[in-house]
Amino acid sequence: MTTNTKPITLCAIYKSKAKDEMYLYVAKRDQFEQVPEALRQMFGKPEFVMMFNLTGDKPLVRAKNDEVLQKLAEQGYYLQMPPPPENLHKAFLAQQVAQQKGEK
């Protein structure tokens, strides 16, 4: 493993074709050497989404820029897992409670 003396500011973001809403961030486009083989197989063929400036003013939607930078520096990649499935029953109950409060 070579030591990169330049600080990471940009990253390449890829989405998984195998798992919906799973994203892989790497320091350089099309360089997956740091990503473990088992993860690469589970992730499937990565589909390039965009380059992103992690030190810019724009925040990521579902990840913290600082956390992604840290993971890229430590392990060479960051894996963004899909959000947990919405609990529809819990949402329905909350809606029912809100409606009951509105009726009183």
RASULNOR-V833837 format. One line per field, one symbol per residue. phi: phi as a letter, one per 20 degrees, with the letter a starting at -180 (. if undefined). psi: psi as a letter, one per 20 degrees, with the letter a starting at -180 (. if undefined). burial: 1 if it has 9 or more other ideal C-beta (glycine too) atoms within 8 Angstrom, else 0. Layout:
phi=???
psi=???
burial=???
//
This chain:
phi=.eeeefffcdbddcdeeecfmdccdcfcgmddgfeggffffffnffdfdaecefdffeeffdbegfffgfffffcnbcdeffffffefffffffffffffffee
psi=pqpoipqphqqppqqpihopkpqppqhqpkojhipqghggghhaopopgrqpoijahpqqgjqpghgggghghgiirppoqqqqqpnhgghgghgggghhhhh.
burial=00000001011111110010011111100001011000110011010100010100000100101011101100011111000000000010000000000000
//
